[in-house]
Amino acid sequence: MKTSLLKGIIYGQRQIIREAKIIPREYSFDPNFNYVLVGLRRAGKSTLLYKVAQDLVKNGVDWDQIIYVNFEDERLLDFTVNDFNDIVLTANEITPKKHYYFFDEIQNIDGWEYFARRMADEKQYVYITGSNAKMLSGDIQTHLGGRYMIKYIAPFNFREYLTAKNIRHDEEALYTTALNGQIRGAMNAYLKDGGYLRLLMPSKKEIT
């Protein structure tokens, strides 16, 4: 696969991550581990990866070290397992520094597990998302040989939902009539519509 195409994808995604407005979630990541984030579509997996990337940069990592590839990009429709190494080659053209790889919806590429295992064996930092039935099954850890931490990402819980809506929900709020009323109203909406990101950011392009 052409390096110029991969650079365009990586640089374009970098701009999206820079500009992304992140709604806080109750998930944390140890920078010394590799992760696979699995869950339903629109649960917020991609947004969590954006937050990880933003936090890495805040802590001193260069943007050139962030290598994010979304495998739902139509420019990668012809991408196969044999093209994965071209991402690594392209990353090293961008910078010789240690890289942080983010592979979004990687399950679109047959045989991706072999590449993921090799990257872990080479002590690379890798974050992966996926949302099909195979990724959601308990077999995913077996496929990856125990090399990755698996995190199951659910839609927003009610606390996260209230935070996203800027509704106070501390103890004082629960005992204050007006604020308690806001919480009850939010609960009705949450029970009716659920905690999917698209409902919290309807004016934004949906990300998973």
N, C-alpha and C positions, 0 to 999 in steps of 0.2 A: 504494500500500500504506500502511496506517495507520502513522503514526509511533509510536503507542503500542505496536503489535505489535513493530515493529523495536527499539524501546527495550527491551522485555521480553526479546527474544532476545539483544541485545547485553549487557545487564546480567546475564542468567542465565549467558551464556558466560563473562563476566568472573569470576564466582564460581568456575566450574569451573577456569579457568586459575589463579586464586589458590591453589586447594587442590591442584592437580596435583602429584604426586610425579614428578619428571623423572629418568629414567635417563640418565646422560651418554652422548653419542654423539660420533663423530669427524667432525662437520660444523661448519663455521663460516660466518657470514654477515656481509657488509659492510653496515652500516646505511645506506650511501649508494646501494645498488642495490635494484632490485625483483627478486623471485624467483618462479619457479614450481617447486614441488616435485612431482615425478611419481614414481610407483612403484607396486608391488603394494599391495593393501589389507593392512592390519595390519603394514605395514613400519615404521610410526612417524612418518609425515608430520605428523599433527596434533600429536603430542607435541613435535616439533621446533618447530612454530609456537608452542606454549605456552612453550617455553624462550626463544624470541626475544622474546615478549611480556614474560615475567618479567624478562629481562635489560634490556629497554628501561626498565621501571619501576625496576629497581635503579639504573639510570644517570640517573634524574631525570625520566623521562617520567611524566605523570599517567595514572592508570587511565582517565580520561575520554578520553584520546587513543587508547586501544586500542579499535578497532572490529572485532570478530571476529564473522563470520557463517558458520555451518555450514549449507550448503545441503542437508544430509540431515535437517534439522529438519522435522518433518511440518507445522509451521505455515507453511512456505514452499512447500507443494505447488503453490499457484497462482501462484507467483512467475514472472515472465517478464522478458525483457531490458528491457522498458519500465519495470520497477520498480527497476532498479539505481540510478537517480538519487535515489530516495527514501532509499537508504542514506546517500548523501552529505548530503542535506538533514537527515536525522536526526542524523548525526554532528555537523553544525554547530549543531544545537539543543543537543546535549549539551555541546559546548565549541567556542569559536572558535579554539582552538589547533590547531597542525598535527596531523593525524591519521595513525595507522598502521593501515592496513586489512589484515585477514586474511580471505581468502575460501576456505573449506574445501570441497572437492569441488565446485568451481564448474562443472565440466563438466555438472552436472545441468541447467543453464540454457542453452538453445539461444541462440547469438549472444553468449555471454559475452565472446568475443574482442574485439568492438568496444568494449565498456565497458572492458576491461582496457587496450586501447591508448589510449583517451581518458584514463584515469587516469594512465598513464605520461606522456603528452604534457603533462598538467597538473602534472607534477612531484610527484605524490602518492607516498607510500611504500606499496607494495602487496606482499603475500605471498599466494601462491595455491597450493592443492594440487589434485591431480587423479589419478585412477587408472584411467580407462577406456582402451580401445585407442587412441582418437584422441589422448589426452594422452600416451600412451606412445610414439607414433610420432615419427619424426624431423621431421614436419611442424609440430610445435608452435611451433618458433622462427619458421617462415615465417608462421604465423597471427598471431603477436604482433609481427611486423616488427622483430625484434631488440631490442625494448624491455626484455626481461626476461632475467635469468640463469636458465638451466635447471639444476636439480640433480636428479639421479636418486638416489632414496632406496632403498637396499636394506635387507633385514632385518639385524639385528645381526650384525656380524662376530664372530669368536671372541674377540677382545680385548674388544670391547664386552660380549659375553655374560659373560665372566669378571668384568668390572667390575660388571655388574648383579647377579651372583651373589655379590659380595663375596669373590671368590677371588683371592688374590695371584697375579700372573703376571710379576713382575719376574725378573731373572736369578737372584737368590738363591733365589726360589721354585722355579725350574726345577731347581736342584741340591739342593733339600732334599726328602728322601724323602717325608715326609708331605704337603707342599704339592704336590709333583710328582704324587702319587697323586690329590689333589683335582683337579688340572688334567686328568689323564687321564680321570678319571670324568666331568668336565664335558664333555670332548671327545666321549665316547661319547654322552652325552645330546644334545649339539649336533648331531652327525651324524645322530642318529635323528630329532630333532624340529625342527631348524632354529632360526633366530634370530628368531622372530616375537615381538612385544611381548606378545601374549596369553599366551604360555608363560612369560614372565618375571614377569608380574603377573596370575596367574590369579584372584586374589581381587578385582581391580578391574574396574570397568566398562571394556570394551575401548574404546580410542581408536586411531585410525590415524595 
